[in-house]
Amino acid sequence: MTNLRILIIRIDRIGDVVLSTPLPREIKRAFPEASVSVLVKEYTSDIYLNNPFIDSILIYEDYPTALSLVKKIRKGKYDFSFMLLPDEKINWTLFFSGIKNRFGVGHKFYQFITNSKSVFRRKYLDYRHESEYCMDMLRKLNVNPDSLDPEIYLTKDEKDISREIKERYQNKIAVGINTTSGNSAPNIDVSEYRKVINKLLTDEKIIVIVTDLVPPEKIANIEGVLYPNIEHPLRQSIINFYTLDYLISASTGPMHIAAALKIPTVALFCPLPATSPDLWGPRGNRAEIILPEPNYCQTKCPGDPKKCNFSGTGGIDADKVIYRLDKFIKK
């Protein structure tokens, strides 16, 4: 099994793609001569750019029809495919591409009738991390990982650019704040982020950097705040994240980017199983996790974690974020 050809499919969001980055590394560690390709969406492909364990990146949007994607994958002559998110179209594409060993998540009917092998997550009841669930795929090849930490690889030129940007901060502590989460997780109200920013601006040792691609109106154009990621592609944003000393964020893609770059994070989380730090927490970096008080969810939970803003007694507000960041910096 030394000359394996393997295709990893992850056509979902930024954080999910970041958490898939340990797979190519662990495949190459176990099978150095293997060829590893990834199929991702165009807007997340920069996460795998310059990854030394990837032989080719297939962009999903480059193949607008199922037939064109089938033809492309068939040319790859892959021995194994790992579909990390259930997707019926991709399942049939892999089937018609002639890949003999196909692995997917769950037990969907379309997987059954195409004889796709399954890795079952058991509805997250065992509180394992998403990167662990991804790695279950490789355990089918008897690959036991050395590390589950995600990684994003910058070139020397990119690191030089990041260093030049950081020099403009004049040795101040660069604190990034990502205020949006794309409705993917609970998050404090933007007014609380405004309070965090206002408090940090009073500290002459800190420079405040809002990392959102589109900052909410309430925190846009604040004097003394930097907004480096507006109208920039993801790769430039990654270079900008690399300049940070800390990032404050809810559970979202930028938090995972920071973790993959080893940037310390202060991360806001909900304790419910599907959104908990046990499942989605940052990996590979120093992280300070902020949760609401234990009895908060029993009385305040709206029933849908995406509608929660942690407001009210026992929740999360600007003062708690500042307090935890201050303790984190002083460690």
C-alpha positions as CSV (number, residue, x, y, z in Angstrom):
1,M,0.0,0.0,0.0
2,T,2.9,2.4,-0.6
3,N,1.8,4.0,-3.8
4,L,-1.8,4.8,-2.8
5,R,-3.8,7.5,-4.5
6,I,-6.2,9.1,-2.1
7,L,-8.9,11.8,-2.5
8,I,-10.2,13.8,0.5
9,I,-13.5,15.6,-0.1
10,R,-14.5,18.6,2.2
11,I,-16.8,21.0,0.3
12,D,-18.2,22.8,3.3
13,R,-17.1,25.8,5.4
14,I,-13.8,27.3,6.4
15,G,-13.6,25.8,9.9
16,D,-14.5,22.3,8.7
17,V,-11.8,22.5,6.0
18,V,-9.2,23.7,8.5
19,L,-10.0,20.7,10.7
20,S,-9.4,18.3,7.8
21,T,-5.8,19.5,7.3
22,P,-4.3,16.8,9.6
23,L,-5.4,14.1,7.3
24,P,-2.9,14.6,4.4
25,R,-0.1,15.0,6.9
26,E,-0.9,11.7,8.7
27,I,-1.4,9.9,5.4
28,K,2.1,10.9,4.3
29,R,3.6,10.0,7.6
30,A,2.2,6.5,7.3
31,F,2.6,6.2,3.5
32,P,5.3,8.6,2.3
33,E,4.9,7.5,-1.3
34,A,1.2,8.1,-1.4
35,S,-0.4,10.7,-3.6
36,V,-3.0,12.9,-1.8
37,S,-5.5,15.2,-3.4
38,V,-8.3,17.3,-1.9
39,L,-11.6,18.4,-3.4
40,V,-12.7,21.7,-1.9
41,K,-14.7,24.8,-2.8
42,E,-12.9,27.7,-4.4
43,Y,-13.3,30.0,-1.4
44,T,-11.7,27.5,1.0
45,S,-8.9,26.3,-1.3
46,D,-6.4,28.8,0.1
47,I,-6.4,26.8,3.3
48,Y,-4.6,24.0,1.5
49,L,-2.4,26.3,-0.6
50,N,1.3,25.5,-0.2
51,N,0.5,22.4,2.0
52,P,3.5,20.1,1.6
53,F,1.4,17.0,2.0
54,I,-1.0,17.8,-0.9
55,D,-0.2,16.7,-4.4
56,S,-3.2,18.4,-6.1
57,I,-6.1,20.6,-5.2
58,L,-9.4,20.1,-7.1
59,I,-11.7,23.1,-7.1
60,Y,-15.4,22.0,-6.9
61,E,-16.7,24.9,-9.0
62,D,-14.3,24.1,-11.8
63,Y,-16.6,21.2,-12.7
64,P,-20.1,22.5,-13.1
65,T,-21.7,19.2,-14.2
66,A,-21.6,15.9,-12.5
67,L,-20.1,14.3,-15.6
68,S,-17.2,16.8,-15.8
69,L,-16.4,16.0,-12.2
70,V,-16.6,12.3,-12.7
71,K,-14.2,12.6,-15.7
72,K,-11.7,14.6,-13.6
73,I,-11.8,12.2,-10.7
74,R,-11.6,9.1,-12.9
75,K,-8.4,10.5,-14.4
76,G,-6.9,10.6,-10.9
77,K,-7.2,6.8,-10.6
78,Y,-7.8,7.0,-6.9
79,D,-7.6,3.9,-4.7
80,F,-9.5,5.5,-1.8
81,S,-11.8,8.4,-1.2
82,F,-12.8,10.0,2.1
83,M,-16.0,12.1,2.0
84,L,-16.0,14.0,5.3
85,L,-19.5,15.5,4.9
86,P,-22.5,13.5,3.7
87,D,-23.4,14.6,0.2
88,E,-25.5,12.6,-2.2
89,K,-24.2,14.2,-5.4
90,I,-20.6,13.6,-4.3
91,N,-21.4,10.1,-3.3
92,W,-22.8,9.2,-6.8
93,T,-19.9,11.1,-8.4
94,L,-17.3,8.9,-6.5
95,F,-19.3,5.8,-7.4
96,F,-19.3,6.5,-11.1
97,S,-15.6,7.6,-11.0
98,G,-14.7,4.0,-10.3
99,I,-13.1,4.4,-6.9
100,K,-13.2,1.0,-5.3
101,N,-12.7,2.0,-1.7
102,R,-15.1,4.9,-0.8
103,F,-15.7,6.0,2.8
104,G,-18.4,8.4,4.0
105,V,-20.0,9.6,7.2
106,G,-23.2,8.1,8.5
107,H,-25.6,5.5,7.1
108,K,-27.5,7.2,4.2
109,F,-29.5,5.0,1.8
110,Y,-27.5,6.3,-1.1
111,Q,-24.4,5.1,0.6
112,F,-25.9,1.7,1.1
113,I,-26.9,1.1,-2.5
114,T,-23.5,2.3,-3.8
115,N,-21.7,0.1,-1.3
116,S,-19.9,3.1,0.2
117,K,-18.2,2.1,3.5
118,S,-19.4,4.1,6.5
119,V,-17.9,5.8,9.5
120,F,-20.8,6.4,12.0
121,R,-20.6,9.3,14.4
122,R,-23.3,8.2,16.8
123,K,-24.8,11.6,17.0
124,Y,-21.8,13.1,18.8
125,L,-22.8,11.3,22.1
126,D,-19.2,10.5,23.0
127,Y,-18.0,14.1,23.0
128,R,-15.1,13.7,20.6
129,H,-13.6,16.5,18.6
130,E,-14.4,17.0,14.9
131,S,-10.8,16.3,14.0
132,E,-11.1,12.9,15.7
133,Y,-14.2,12.1,13.6
134,C,-12.3,13.1,10.5
135,M,-9.4,10.9,11.5
136,D,-11.7,7.9,11.9
137,M,-11.6,7.7,8.1
138,L,-7.9,7.1,8.2
139,R,-8.2,4.5,10.9
140,K,-9.8,2.4,8.2
141,L,-6.3,2.3,6.7
142,N,-4.8,1.4,10.1
143,V,-3.4,4.9,10.3
144,N,-3.0,6.0,13.9
145,P,-2.3,9.7,14.0
146,D,0.7,11.3,15.8
147,S,-1.2,14.6,16.0
148,L,-4.7,16.0,15.3
149,D,-3.5,19.6,15.2
150,P,-4.5,21.5,12.0
151,E,-1.9,23.4,10.1
152,I,-1.9,26.2,7.5
153,Y,1.4,26.6,5.7
154,L,2.8,30.0,4.7
155,T,5.6,30.5,2.3
156,K,8.7,32.4,3.3
157,D,7.5,35.4,1.2
158,E,4.2,35.3,3.0
159,K,5.8,35.2,6.4
160,D,8.0,38.2,5.3
161,I,4.9,40.1,4.3
162,S,3.3,39.3,7.7
163,R,6.4,40.4,9.5
164,E,6.4,43.7,7.6
165,I,2.8,44.3,8.6
166,K,3.5,43.5,12.2
167,E,6.4,46.0,12.3
168,R,3.8,48.7,11.7
169,Y,2.2,47.8,15.0
170,Q,5.2,49.3,16.8
171,N,5.6,46.4,19.3
172,K,2.1,46.8,20.5
173,I,0.1,43.6,21.5
174,A,-2.0,42.9,18.4
175,V,-5.5,41.8,19.5
176,G,-7.8,40.6,16.7
177,I,-11.6,40.6,17.1
178,N,-13.8,38.6,14.8
179,T,-17.3,39.7,15.6
180,T,-19.4,37.6,13.1
181,S,-19.9,33.8,12.9
182,G,-22.0,33.4,9.8
183,N,-24.8,32.2,12.0
184,S,-22.8,29.0,12.6
185,A,-22.6,29.3,16.4
186,P,-23.9,31.3,19.4
187,N,-22.3,34.7,19.7
188,I,-22.5,37.9,21.8
189,D,-24.3,40.9,20.3
190,V,-22.2,43.3,18.3
191,S,-22.9,46.0,20.9
192,E,-20.9,43.9,23.4
193,Y,-18.0,43.6,20.9
194,R,-18.1,47.4,20.6
195,K,-17.7,47.6,24.3
196,V,-14.7,45.2,24.1
197,I,-13.1,47.4,21.4
198,N,-13.7,50.6,23.3
199,K,-12.1,49.1,26.4
200,L,-9.1,47.8,24.5
201,L,-8.5,51.2,22.8
202,T,-7.9,52.7,26.3
203,D,-4.8,50.5,26.7
204,E,-1.8,52.1,24.9
205,K,0.0,48.7,24.8
206,I,-2.7,47.2,22.6
207,I,-3.6,47.7,18.9
208,V,-7.1,46.5,18.0
209,I,-7.6,44.7,14.7
210,V,-11.1,43.8,13.5
211,T,-10.7,40.7,11.3
212,D,-14.2,40.5,9.7
213,L,-14.4,40.6,5.9
214,V,-17.6,42.7,6.4
215,P,-17.6,44.4,9.8
216,P,-21.1,45.1,11.2
217,E,-22.1,48.8,11.0
218,K,-21.8,49.3,14.8
219,I,-18.1,48.6,14.8
220,A,-17.2,49.9,11.3
221,N,-14.9,52.9,10.9
222,I,-13.9,53.2,14.6
223,E,-10.9,55.6,15.0
224,G,-7.8,53.8,16.0
225,V,-9.0,50.3,14.9
226,L,-7.5,48.5,11.9
227,Y,-9.7,46.6,9.4
228,P,-7.1,44.6,7.2
229,N,-9.4,41.9,5.8
230,I,-12.0,44.0,4.0
231,E,-12.3,43.1,0.3
232,H,-9.3,40.8,0.6
233,P,-9.2,37.2,-0.6
234,L,-8.9,34.5,2.1
235,R,-5.1,34.0,1.5
236,Q,-4.4,37.6,2.3
237,S,-6.6,37.4,5.4
238,I,-4.6,34.3,6.5
239,I,-1.4,36.4,6.2
240,N,-3.1,39.1,8.3
241,F,-4.2,36.6,10.9
242,Y,-0.6,35.5,11.2
243,T,0.3,39.1,12.5
244,L,-1.9,38.7,15.6
245,D,-0.8,38.0,19.1
246,Y,-4.4,37.0,20.2
247,L,-7.8,36.6,18.6
248,I,-11.2,37.0,20.2
249,S,-13.9,35.1,18.4
250,A,-16.9,32.9,18.7
251,S,-16.8,29.3,17.3
252,T,-16.2,30.1,13.6
253,G,-13.8,29.7,10.7
254,P,-11.4,32.5,11.7
255,M,-11.0,30.9,15.2
256,H,-9.8,27.7,13.5
257,I,-7.5,29.6,11.1
258,A,-5.9,31.3,14.1
259,A,-5.5,27.9,15.8
260,A,-3.9,26.4,12.7
261,L,-1.5,29.3,12.7
262,K,-0.7,28.8,16.4
263,I,-2.3,32.2,17.3
264,P,-3.6,32.1,20.9
265,T,-7.4,32.5,21.0
266,V,-10.1,33.6,23.4
267,A,-13.1,31.7,22.2
268,L,-16.8,32.0,23.1
269,F,-18.7,28.7,23.3
270,C,-22.0,27.1,24.1
271,P,-21.9,23.9,26.1
272,L,-24.6,22.1,24.1
273,P,-23.1,18.9,22.5
274,A,-23.5,20.0,18.9
275,T,-21.7,23.4,19.5
276,S,-19.5,22.6,22.5
277,P,-15.7,23.1,22.7
278,D,-15.3,19.4,23.1
279,L,-16.5,19.0,19.5
280,W,-15.4,22.3,17.9
281,G,-12.8,23.9,20.1
282,P,-9.5,25.3,18.7
283,R,-6.7,22.8,18.5
284,G,-2.9,23.2,18.3
285,N,-2.7,26.6,20.0
286,R,-3.1,28.1,23.4
287,A,-6.8,28.8,23.9
288,E,-9.0,30.3,26.6
289,I,-12.5,29.0,26.4
290,I,-15.4,31.2,27.7
291,L,-18.6,29.4,28.5
292,P,-21.8,30.8,30.2
293,E,-22.3,29.8,33.9
294,P,-23.6,26.3,34.4
295,N,-27.2,27.2,35.3
296,Y,-27.5,29.8,32.4
297,C,-28.6,27.4,29.7
298,Q,-31.2,25.8,31.9
299,T,-33.1,29.1,32.1
300,K,-32.0,31.2,29.1
301,C,-31.6,28.8,26.3
302,P,-33.8,29.8,23.3
303,G,-33.9,26.2,22.0
304,D,-31.7,27.0,19.0
305,P,-28.1,27.7,19.8
306,K,-27.7,29.9,16.7
307,K,-30.3,32.3,18.2
308,C,-28.4,32.6,21.5
309,N,-26.4,35.8,22.2
310,F,-25.4,34.9,25.8
311,S,-27.2,37.9,27.2
312,G,-28.5,38.2,30.8
313,T,-27.3,37.0,34.1
314,G,-24.8,34.2,33.9
315,G,-24.1,34.7,30.2
316,I,-21.1,36.2,28.4
317,D,-20.6,39.9,28.1
318,A,-17.8,42.4,27.3
319,D,-16.5,42.5,30.8
320,K,-16.0,38.8,31.0
321,V,-14.2,38.8,27.6
322,I,-11.9,41.6,28.7
323,Y,-11.2,39.8,32.1
324,R,-10.3,36.5,30.4
325,L,-8.2,38.2,27.8
326,D,-6.3,40.1,30.5
327,K,-5.6,36.9,32.4
328,F,-4.6,35.2,29.2
329,I,-2.1,37.9,28.3
330,K,-0.5,37.9,31.8
331,K,0.0,34.1,31.8
